[in-house]
């Protein structure tokens, strides 16, 4: 009998991602944002490789359960690409990865664009609406900020 792999949150810059992990992270993002949500858009947008970008993911062994990235936008941090694998939803992984991201960010202000149905989720972490809602790739979004 094989021992069950433990869950672990990992953080890395693009330069420190091995190719297998990078592939798994990008596959999860495409599986959910492009395929599941039916949004053909440029998922790989050029920001993953920026020196200030931190990739944060929760893994069980080699399986990626949840992911987000933190972008350095100068005077604030931007959280984006928050995603939980379909098989891992409702397991609290999104909350765990958000809590860890806020630890990484520390006291710096942070912003994000929340899918409208997730504003209450982000409000639990201190984010508040910061402007009018808008449509992005056919999905209503709300800009949110955490001072």
Steps between C-alpha positions, in 0.01 A plus 500: 500500500636839398502771768270796428688811389468800730377841390750780471484865394788603278615840372743564215603757246475401135875441486473250786216293352603167352342415166271228636356732763462787253317267261265382778425857614426623148292191424283563808449863400404409143279209611293730723515847347499410130334158475263477800397867493497502118710818473742493210742771607879542518547312830877521466528878512871566547477591868593157636865557415537846658769507771256616773237233429453230761320178412321346797350153489370235731602149402442148622805319371516602134127579476422873490189570711495882487707782355528877482761750397608823662615777268709796612320805358732753666295667773288189563484126444249344260355158573377315196435168332351365824390147416414171667493177302152368435572182699619700804218753529319540830807375686604841636804518271406839354484648849830343601682634196350850544608506864851400397509762223413771750785379720736530201367851423524615860394860564507613137171605343346239269244502221322238293223465243245262652247309297179662629367182662819479711497846661382359836786249491759778456326723755587237764865596441447876537438588135234759424343608168714778352306606192217412267456144377613421147484216250818309423484214251123481547520465881396782738793616716536742791824687576589450866770643723652424839683798651 
